Amino acid sequence: MKQFFGMSQRGELREAVHGLSRPQFIMLLSNKEQFEAHVRELEGLFPGVPSIGCIGMSYDTRVVENGVGVIAFSDGVRAATNVLEQVSVMPVKYISRLEEDMKTVGGSQNDTVCIDFCSGNDACVLTTINTVLKRKKISLVGGTGDAGKVSANGRVYEDAVAYGLIKNLNGKVKTYKENIYRQMEDYQFIASRTDRANYVIGALNDRPAKQVYQDILKVSENDITTQTFKNPFGKINGDDTCIISIKEVKGDSLACFRQVNDSDVLVLLELGDYKEVVRQTIREIQRDFPRLSAVFSVNCLFRYLLFTQNNYMQEYLSEMSALGSHAGLVGYGEHYNNRFVNQSMTCVVFE
């Protein structure tokens, strides 16, 4: 298979798709002002080609912050795209669509992946989608777009998740998740006084959550939302750690980008040697794929901001490009199989 990436910093879709021929699956990554017009225009240019889209920044060796990017697969994939609607209420109501698309694509664990763009309620959405994918052990990579809108097959949806099932007809696929954080000393907390609906942590070890965070890291209240770039929370999940970013301060509480429940055990994380972690990921992919066709990744907005502040973003994209064709989305939350994570990178590699 082949991966195409086209872009226009000015938001000109025709410029972004220049050179794209006979695509079999398309991802549209646009801006708030032009998203709906781009969705209609893309369908007009490539009628009937399976497509999904969202509002967000895109990249290959450069970042498109406020224009439009198009990522497309061709020459050896089979794809089906659709949406699950009413994700804030009952996404399972539409699960038959995914079940039918699974039959159409006919994939397996080794050659098929699900890529999704979601408008919100990510944890519930991923649990729902996984009820179908787990039957064939098919992996998922995706993320949250901006402004509560996604698209599929030329239509714009709110309160929905758009997904693409992609089968590589010429080789295997494999997904990866990268964590650039490690546990900070022996800090461990029991969460309480949580507000699940609004992702709020009220207390840690029976003390106000804001005060606990400030006392350990010696930061002012105004600096908490940027300190999370270096020191997010983590929730231990077996041998994995789910990163939990802080969104804002609410009184003595901390609102996060991921749900925390009463009695959840949290740890405090610190930034590791992120450059070495990236190099390790690249080496692992190269070991697994002596020959690869494409890498599609989702990088968290907070990673993008951290890398940019440390003058590393361009170097990062250059290093990833050494793998071959690499392109992706800057998301507001990352999806990895049935997990909704923050401040991470998830990707799928195609042989």
Sine and cosine of phi, psi and omega as CSV:
sin_phi,cos_phi,sin_psi,cos_psi,sin_omega,cos_omega
0.00,0.00,0.28,-0.96,0.01,-1.00
-0.79,-0.61,0.57,-0.82,0.07,-1.00
-0.93,-0.38,0.73,-0.68,0.04,-1.00
-0.93,-0.36,0.67,-0.74,0.18,-0.98
-0.77,-0.64,0.81,-0.58,0.08,-1.00
-0.76,-0.65,0.47,-0.88,-0.09,-1.00
-0.54,-0.84,0.37,-0.93,0.18,-0.98
-0.58,-0.81,0.91,-0.41,0.04,-1.00
-0.91,0.41,-0.36,0.93,-0.01,-1.00
-1.00,0.02,-0.09,1.00,-0.02,-1.00
0.99,0.15,0.39,0.92,0.02,-1.00
-1.00,-0.04,0.95,-0.30,-0.09,-1.00
-0.89,0.45,-0.65,0.76,-0.02,-1.00
-0.88,0.48,-0.55,0.83,0.09,-1.00
-0.92,0.39,-0.66,0.76,-0.04,-1.00
-0.92,0.40,-0.55,0.84,-0.05,-1.00
-0.99,-0.12,0.11,0.99,0.02,-1.00
-0.85,0.52,0.82,-0.58,-0.01,-1.00
1.00,-0.05,-0.10,1.00,0.01,-1.00
-0.99,0.17,0.84,-0.55,-0.06,-1.00
-0.78,-0.63,0.77,-0.64,0.09,-1.00
0.75,0.66,0.82,0.57,0.04,-1.00
-0.93,0.36,0.50,-0.87,0.04,-1.00
-0.94,-0.35,-0.19,0.98,0.06,-1.00
-0.31,-0.95,0.71,-0.70,-0.06,-1.00
-0.77,-0.64,0.65,-0.76,0.16,-0.99
-0.88,-0.47,0.80,-0.61,0.02,-1.00
-0.96,-0.27,0.81,-0.59,0.00,-1.00
-0.82,-0.57,0.97,-0.26,-0.22,-0.98
-0.84,-0.55,-0.17,-0.99,0.00,-1.00
-0.92,-0.39,0.25,-0.97,-0.11,-0.99
-0.84,0.54,-0.69,0.72,-0.12,-0.99
-0.95,0.32,-0.54,0.84,-0.13,-0.99
-0.94,-0.35,-0.02,1.00,-0.14,-0.99
-0.82,0.58,-0.81,0.59,-0.08,-1.00
-0.89,0.45,-0.65,0.76,0.04,-1.00
-0.91,0.42,-0.63,0.78,0.03,-1.00
-0.91,0.42,-0.62,0.78,0.02,-1.00
-0.87,0.49,-0.73,0.68,0.01,-1.00
-0.90,0.44,-0.69,0.72,-0.04,-1.00
-0.91,0.42,-0.66,0.75,0.01,-1.00
-0.88,0.48,-0.66,0.75,0.02,-1.00
-0.91,0.42,-0.58,0.81,0.05,-1.00
-0.93,0.38,-0.57,0.82,0.00,-1.00
-0.97,0.23,-0.58,0.82,-0.04,-1.00
-0.75,-0.66,0.92,0.38,-0.09,-1.00
-0.89,0.46,0.74,-0.68,0.08,-1.00
0.99,0.12,-0.11,0.99,0.03,-1.00
-0.98,0.21,0.79,-0.62,0.00,-1.00
-0.83,0.56,0.77,-0.63,-0.05,-1.00
-0.55,-0.83,0.48,-0.88,0.17,-0.99
-0.69,-0.72,0.36,-0.93,-0.01,-1.00
-0.38,-0.92,0.28,-0.96,0.08,-1.00
-0.38,-0.92,0.08,-1.00,0.04,-1.00
-0.99,-0.11,0.86,-0.50,-0.03,-1.00
0.09,-1.00,0.27,-0.96,0.06,-1.00
-0.97,0.26,0.47,-0.88,0.02,-1.00
-0.76,-0.65,0.15,-0.99,-0.05,-1.00
-0.30,-0.96,0.43,-0.90,0.39,-0.92
-0.77,-0.64,-1.00,-0.04,0.16,-0.99
-1.00,-0.09,-0.09,1.00,0.07,-1.00
-0.71,-0.70,0.34,-0.94,0.01,-1.00
-0.97,-0.22,0.70,-0.71,0.13,-0.99
-0.98,-0.21,0.96,-0.27,-0.11,-0.99
-0.99,0.10,-0.62,0.79,-0.10,-0.99
-0.59,-0.81,0.46,0.89,0.04,-1.00
-0.93,-0.38,-0.82,-0.57,0.05,-1.00
-0.54,-0.84,0.65,-0.76,0.09,-1.00
-0.81,-0.58,0.55,-0.84,0.02,-1.00
-0.77,-0.64,0.81,-0.59,0.08,-1.00
-0.90,-0.44,0.78,-0.63,-0.05,-1.00
-0.67,-0.74,0.55,-0.84,0.09,-1.00
-0.94,-0.34,0.59,-0.81,0.03,-1.00
-0.48,-0.88,0.07,-1.00,0.16,-0.99
0.85,0.53,0.84,0.54,0.12,-0.99
0.84,-0.55,0.49,0.87,0.13,-0.99
-0.77,-0.64,0.43,-0.90,0.18,-0.98
-0.87,-0.50,0.76,-0.65,-0.11,-0.99
-0.68,-0.73,0.49,-0.87,0.13,-0.99
-0.67,-0.74,0.68,-0.73,-0.06,-1.00
-0.77,-0.64,0.51,-0.86,0.00,-1.00
-0.19,-0.98,-0.15,-0.99,0.03,-1.00
-0.72,-0.69,0.49,-0.87,0.30,-0.95
-0.96,-0.27,0.82,-0.57,-0.07,-1.00
-0.99,-0.13,0.10,-0.99,0.03,-1.00
0.78,0.63,0.72,0.69,-0.10,-1.00
-0.93,0.37,-0.38,0.93,0.03,-1.00
-0.98,0.21,-0.23,0.97,-0.08,-1.00
-0.89,-0.46,-0.85,0.52,-0.12,-0.99
-0.39,-0.92,0.95,0.31,0.02,-1.00
-0.88,0.48,-0.43,0.90,-0.03,-1.00
-0.90,0.43,-0.31,0.95,0.03,-1.00
-0.85,0.52,-0.45,0.89,-0.10,-1.00
-0.94,-0.35,0.27,0.96,-0.13,-0.99
-0.92,0.40,-0.37,0.93,0.01,-1.00
-0.88,0.47,-0.44,0.90,0.04,-1.00
-0.89,0.45,-0.72,0.70,0.01,-1.00
-0.91,0.41,-0.62,0.78,0.02,-1.00
-0.89,0.46,-0.65,0.76,0.03,-1.00
-0.93,0.37,-0.65,0.76,0.01,-1.00
-0.91,0.41,-0.54,0.84,0.08,-1.00
-0.88,0.48,-0.65,0.76,0.02,-1.00
-0.92,0.39,-0.62,0.78,-0.03,-1.00
-0.91,0.41,-0.71,0.71,-0.05,-1.00
-0.97,0.26,-0.62,0.79,0.06,-1.00
0.91,0.42,0.62,0.78,-0.09,-1.00
-1.00,0.03,0.02,-1.00,0.02,-1.00
-0.65,-0.76,0.07,-1.00,-0.02,-1.00
-0.83,0.55,-0.60,0.80,-0.14,-0.99
-1.00,0.09,-0.33,0.94,-0.13,-0.99
-0.79,-0.61,0.09,1.00,-0.12,-0.99
-0.73,-0.68,0.57,-0.82,0.04,-1.00
-0.66,-0.75,0.43,-0.90,0.14,-0.99
-0.94,-0.34,0.80,-0.60,0.10,-0.99
-0.93,-0.35,0.77,-0.64,-0.05,-1.00
-0.76,-0.65,0.52,-0.85,0.16,-0.99
-0.85,-0.53,0.81,-0.59,-0.15,-0.99
-0.86,-0.51,0.48,-0.88,0.02,-1.00
-0.99,-0.12,-0.15,0.99,0.00,-1.00
0.46,-0.89,0.01,-1.00,-0.06,-1.00
0.79,0.61,0.69,0.73,-0.19,-0.98
-0.85,0.52,-0.70,0.72,-0.08,-1.00
-0.87,0.49,-0.69,0.73,0.03,-1.00
-0.91,0.41,-0.66,0.75,0.01,-1.00
-0.87,0.49,-0.72,0.69,-0.05,-1.00
-0.92,0.39,-0.62,0.79,0.08,-1.00
-0.87,0.49,-0.66,0.75,0.00,-1.00
-0.91,0.42,-0.77,0.64,-0.02,-1.00
-0.88,0.48,-0.61,0.79,-0.06,-1.00
-0.91,0.41,-0.41,0.91,0.04,-1.00
-0.87,0.50,-0.46,0.89,0.03,-1.00
-1.00,-0.05,-0.73,0.68,-0.07,-1.00
-0.89,0.46,-0.57,0.82,-0.10,-0.99
-0.92,0.39,-0.33,0.94,0.01,-1.00
-0.88,0.47,-0.54,0.84,0.04,-1.00
-0.90,-0.43,0.21,0.98,0.04,-1.00
0.84,0.55,0.62,0.78,0.02,-1.00
-1.00,0.08,0.74,-0.68,-0.04,-1.00
-0.99,0.12,0.28,-0.96,-0.01,-1.00
-0.71,-0.70,0.65,-0.76,0.14,-0.99
-0.71,-0.70,0.67,-0.74,0.03,-1.00
-0.06,-1.00,-0.28,-0.96,-0.02,-1.00
-0.18,-0.98,0.03,-1.00,-0.02,-1.00
-0.99,-0.16,0.76,-0.65,0.08,-1.00
-1.00,-0.01,0.04,-1.00,-0.04,-1.00
-1.00,-0.05,0.31,-0.95,0.20,-0.98
0.91,0.41,0.22,0.98,0.11,-0.99
0.93,0.37,0.42,0.91,-0.02,-1.00
-0.76,-0.65,0.60,-0.80,0.14,-0.99
-0.68,-0.74,0.15,-0.99,0.03,-1.00
-0.67,-0.74,0.41,-0.91,0.11,-0.99
-0.47,-0.88,0.79,-0.61,0.12,-0.99
0.80,0.60,0.69,0.72,0.11,-0.99
1.00,0.07,0.09,1.00,0.02,-1.00
-0.84,-0.54,0.57,-0.82,0.04,-1.00
-0.99,-0.14,0.67,-0.74,-0.01,-1.00
-0.77,-0.64,0.55,-0.83,0.19,-0.98
-0.93,-0.37,0.41,-0.91,-0.01,-1.00
0.80,0.60,0.81,0.59,-0.09,-1.00
-0.48,-0.88,0.25,-0.97,0.17,-0.99
-0.84,-0.54,0.79,-0.61,0.09,-1.00
-0.99,-0.13,0.68,-0.73,-0.03,-1.00
-0.71,-0.71,0.45,-0.89,0.15,-0.99
-0.79,-0.62,0.79,-0.62,0.15,-0.99
-0.99,-0.12,0.86,-0.52,-0.09,-1.00
-0.83,-0.55,0.84,-0.54,0.07,-1.00
-0.96,-0.27,0.80,-0.59,0.08,-1.00
-0.99,0.11,0.91,-0.41,-0.07,-1.00
-0.99,0.17,-0.15,0.99,-0.11,-0.99
-0.84,-0.54,0.27,0.96,-0.01,-1.00
0.22,-0.97,-0.21,-0.98,-0.09,-1.00
-1.00,-0.05,0.18,-0.98,0.16,-0.99
-0.74,-0.68,0.44,-0.90,0.06,-1.00
-0.45,-0.89,0.58,-0.81,-0.01,-1.00
-0.95,-0.31,0.42,-0.91,-0.02,-1.00
-0.65,-0.76,0.45,-0.89,0.12,-0.99
-0.75,-0.66,0.74,-0.67,-0.05,-1.00
-0.92,-0.40,0.76,-0.65,0.00,-1.00
-0.86,-0.51,0.88,-0.47,-0.03,-1.00
-0.99,-0.14,0.24,0.97,-0.03,-1.00
-0.90,-0.44,0.39,-0.92,0.05,-1.00
-0.69,-0.73,0.33,-0.94,-0.03,-1.00
-0.92,0.40,0.69,-0.73,-0.01,-1.00
-1.00,-0.04,0.93,-0.37,0.01,-1.00
0.75,0.66,-0.68,-0.73,-0.05,-1.00
-0.90,-0.43,0.48,0.88,0.00,-1.00
-0.93,0.36,0.82,-0.58,0.01,-1.00
-0.58,-0.82,0.65,-0.76,-0.13,-0.99
-0.70,-0.72,0.50,-0.86,0.20,-0.98
-0.98,-0.22,0.85,-0.52,-0.01,-1.00
-0.98,0.18,0.61,-0.80,0.08,-1.00
-0.49,-0.87,0.11,-0.99,-0.06,-1.00
0.77,0.64,0.68,0.73,-0.02,-1.00
-1.00,0.06,0.44,-0.90,0.13,-0.99
-0.89,-0.45,0.99,-0.13,-0.12,-0.99
-0.87,0.49,-0.64,0.77,-0.07,-1.00
-0.91,0.42,-0.56,0.83,-0.05,-1.00
-0.94,-0.34,0.21,0.98,0.10,-1.00
0.85,0.52,0.66,0.75,-0.08,-1.00
-0.97,-0.24,0.71,-0.71,0.15,-0.99
-0.97,-0.23,0.90,-0.45,-0.01,-1.00
-1.00,0.09,-0.65,0.76,-0.08,-1.00
-0.59,-0.81,0.48,-0.88,0.10,-0.99
-0.80,-0.60,0.86,-0.51,-0.09,-1.00
0.79,0.61,0.67,0.75,0.07,-1.00
0.91,0.41,0.31,0.95,0.11,-0.99
-0.87,-0.48,0.49,-0.87,0.00,-1.00
-0.79,0.61,0.77,-0.63,-0.12,-0.99
-0.86,0.51,-0.66,0.75,0.01,-1.00
-0.87,0.49,-0.69,0.73,-0.05,-1.00
-0.92,0.39,-0.64,0.77,0.03,-1.00
-0.86,0.51,-0.74,0.68,-0.02,-1.00
-0.89,0.46,-0.70,0.71,-0.01,-1.00
-0.91,0.42,-0.68,0.74,-0.06,-1.00
-0.90,0.44,-0.62,0.78,-0.03,-1.00
-0.95,0.30,-0.69,0.73,-0.15,-0.99
-0.99,-0.15,-0.09,1.00,0.05,-1.00
0.83,0.56,0.77,0.64,0.00,-1.00
-0.86,-0.51,0.41,-0.91,0.07,-1.00
-0.98,0.20,0.29,-0.96,0.03,-1.00
-0.85,0.52,-0.62,0.78,-0.03,-1.00
-0.91,0.41,-0.38,0.93,-0.06,-1.00
-1.00,-0.09,-0.06,1.00,-0.08,-1.00
-0.88,0.48,-0.69,0.72,-0.10,-1.00
-0.95,0.32,-0.28,0.96,0.13,-0.99
-0.99,-0.15,-0.45,0.89,0.06,-1.00
-0.90,0.44,-0.45,0.89,0.01,-1.00
-0.89,0.46,-0.35,0.94,0.10,-1.00
-0.87,0.50,-0.57,0.82,-0.02,-1.00
-0.99,-0.15,-0.49,0.87,-0.11,-0.99
-0.69,-0.72,0.96,0.28,0.14,-0.99
-0.98,0.18,0.11,-0.99,0.17,-0.99
-1.00,0.05,0.26,-0.96,0.08,-1.00
-0.67,-0.74,0.56,-0.83,0.09,-1.00
-0.90,-0.44,0.86,-0.51,-0.03,-1.00
-0.96,0.29,0.79,-0.61,-0.01,-1.00
-0.77,-0.64,1.00,0.03,-0.08,-1.00
0.92,0.40,-0.84,-0.54,0.04,-1.00
-0.99,-0.11,0.22,0.97,-0.01,-1.00
-0.89,-0.46,0.35,-0.94,0.06,-1.00
-0.84,-0.54,0.85,-0.53,0.09,-1.00
-1.00,0.01,0.85,-0.53,-0.05,-1.00
-0.99,0.16,0.67,-0.74,-0.02,-1.00
-0.83,-0.55,0.93,-0.36,-0.03,-1.00
-1.00,0.06,0.53,-0.85,0.08,-1.00
-1.00,0.04,0.77,-0.63,0.00,-1.00
-1.00,-0.02,-0.75,0.66,-0.04,-1.00
-0.28,-0.96,0.26,-0.97,0.08,-1.00
-1.00,-0.04,0.73,-0.68,0.05,-1.00
-0.80,-0.60,1.00,-0.09,-0.07,-1.00
0.90,0.44,-0.85,-0.53,0.07,-1.00
-1.00,-0.09,0.12,0.99,-0.06,-1.00
-0.96,-0.29,0.20,-0.98,0.05,-1.00
-0.85,-0.53,0.85,-0.53,0.10,-0.99
-1.00,0.00,0.70,-0.71,-0.10,-1.00
-0.89,-0.45,0.06,-1.00,0.05,-1.00
-1.00,-0.09,0.02,1.00,0.00,-1.00
-0.62,-0.79,0.56,-0.83,-0.09,-1.00
-0.92,0.39,0.69,-0.73,0.13,-0.99
-0.82,-0.58,0.67,-0.74,-0.06,-1.00
-0.93,-0.36,0.38,-0.93,0.13,-0.99
-0.81,0.58,0.67,-0.74,0.03,-1.00
0.97,0.24,0.01,1.00,0.14,-0.99
-0.89,0.46,0.64,-0.77,0.07,-1.00
-1.00,-0.08,0.87,-0.49,-0.02,-1.00
-0.91,-0.41,0.44,-0.90,0.13,-0.99
-0.83,-0.55,0.30,-0.95,0.09,-1.00
-0.99,-0.14,0.72,-0.70,-0.03,-1.00
-0.95,-0.31,0.35,-0.94,0.10,-0.99
-0.71,-0.70,0.45,-0.89,-0.03,-1.00
-0.93,0.38,0.76,-0.65,0.04,-1.00
-1.00,-0.07,-0.33,-0.94,0.06,-1.00
-0.99,0.15,1.00,0.09,-0.15,-0.99
-0.91,0.42,-0.50,0.87,0.02,-1.00
-0.91,0.41,-0.64,0.76,0.02,-1.00
-0.94,0.33,-0.61,0.80,0.05,-1.00
-0.87,0.49,-0.69,0.73,0.04,-1.00
-0.87,0.48,-0.70,0.72,0.01,-1.00
-0.89,0.45,-0.60,0.80,0.04,-1.00
-0.90,0.43,-0.66,0.75,0.04,-1.00
-0.88,0.48,-0.70,0.71,0.01,-1.00
-0.88,0.48,-0.69,0.72,0.01,-1.00
-0.90,0.44,-0.64,0.76,0.00,-1.00
-0.90,0.44,-0.69,0.72,0.02,-1.00
-0.89,0.45,-0.66,0.75,0.00,-1.00
-0.90,0.43,-0.58,0.81,0.07,-1.00
-0.92,0.40,-0.66,0.75,-0.05,-1.00
-0.97,0.26,-0.46,0.89,-0.09,-1.00
-0.75,-0.66,0.99,0.10,0.10,-1.00
-0.85,0.53,-0.51,0.86,0.09,-1.00
-0.80,-0.60,0.86,-0.52,0.06,-1.00
-0.74,-0.68,0.45,-0.89,-0.03,-1.00
-0.99,-0.17,-0.59,0.81,-0.12,-0.99
-0.29,-0.96,0.46,-0.89,0.15,-0.99
-0.78,-0.63,0.84,-0.55,0.13,-0.99
-0.92,-0.38,0.79,-0.61,-0.07,-1.00
-0.78,-0.63,0.36,-0.93,0.14,-0.99
-0.83,-0.55,0.89,-0.47,0.04,-1.00
-0.96,-0.29,0.70,-0.71,0.01,-1.00
-0.90,0.43,0.56,-0.83,0.08,-1.00
-0.82,0.57,-0.63,0.78,-0.02,-1.00
-0.93,0.37,-0.56,0.83,0.11,-0.99
-0.90,0.43,-0.69,0.73,0.03,-1.00
-0.85,0.52,-0.70,0.71,0.00,-1.00
-0.92,0.39,-0.68,0.74,0.03,-1.00
-0.88,0.48,-0.75,0.66,-0.02,-1.00
-0.89,0.45,-0.63,0.77,-0.01,-1.00
-0.91,0.41,-0.70,0.71,0.01,-1.00
-0.88,0.47,-0.49,0.87,0.00,-1.00
-0.99,-0.14,0.27,0.96,0.04,-1.00
0.81,0.59,0.63,0.77,-0.05,-1.00
-0.91,-0.42,-0.24,0.97,-0.15,-0.99
-0.86,0.51,-0.72,0.69,-0.02,-1.00
-0.91,0.40,-0.63,0.78,0.06,-1.00
-0.89,0.45,-0.65,0.76,0.02,-1.00
-0.86,0.51,-0.75,0.66,-0.02,-1.00
-0.90,0.43,-0.59,0.81,0.04,-1.00
-0.91,0.42,-0.66,0.75,0.02,-1.00
-0.91,0.41,-0.68,0.74,0.01,-1.00
-0.91,0.41,-0.52,0.86,-0.01,-1.00
-0.92,0.39,-0.31,0.95,0.04,-1.00
-0.90,0.43,-0.35,0.94,0.05,-1.00
-0.94,0.35,-0.43,0.90,-0.09,-1.00
0.73,-0.68,-0.71,-0.70,0.00,-1.00
-0.98,0.19,0.95,-0.32,-0.02,-1.00
-0.82,-0.57,0.78,-0.63,0.03,-1.00
-0.48,-0.87,0.33,-0.94,-0.02,-1.00
-0.08,-1.00,-0.21,-0.98,-0.10,-0.99
-0.85,-0.53,0.64,-0.77,0.22,-0.98
-1.00,-0.01,0.93,-0.37,-0.13,-0.99
-0.97,-0.26,0.18,-0.98,0.04,-1.00
-0.98,-0.21,0.37,0.93,-0.03,-1.00
0.40,-0.92,0.60,-0.80,-0.12,-0.99
-0.91,-0.41,0.54,-0.84,-0.01,-1.00
-0.91,-0.41,0.70,-0.71,0.04,-1.00
-0.61,-0.79,0.96,-0.28,-0.11,-0.99
0.82,0.57,-0.89,-0.46,-0.02,-1.00
-0.99,-0.16,0.29,0.96,-0.10,-1.00
-0.92,-0.39,0.69,-0.73,0.11,-0.99
-0.98,-0.22,0.89,-0.45,-0.10,-0.99
-0.82,-0.57,0.28,-0.96,0.04,-1.00
-0.87,-0.49,0.34,-0.94,0.15,-0.99
0.77,0.63,0.61,0.79,-0.05,-1.00
-0.81,-0.59,0.12,-0.99,0.22,-0.98
-0.85,-0.53,0.76,-0.65,0.13,-0.99
-0.86,-0.52,0.53,-0.85,-0.01,-1.00
-0.46,-0.89,0.31,-0.95,0.11,-0.99
-0.82,-0.58,0.70,-0.71,-0.02,-1.00
-0.92,-0.40,0.70,-0.72,0.01,-1.00
-0.92,-0.38,0.76,-0.65,0.06,-1.00
-0.93,0.36,0.00,0.00,0.00,0.00
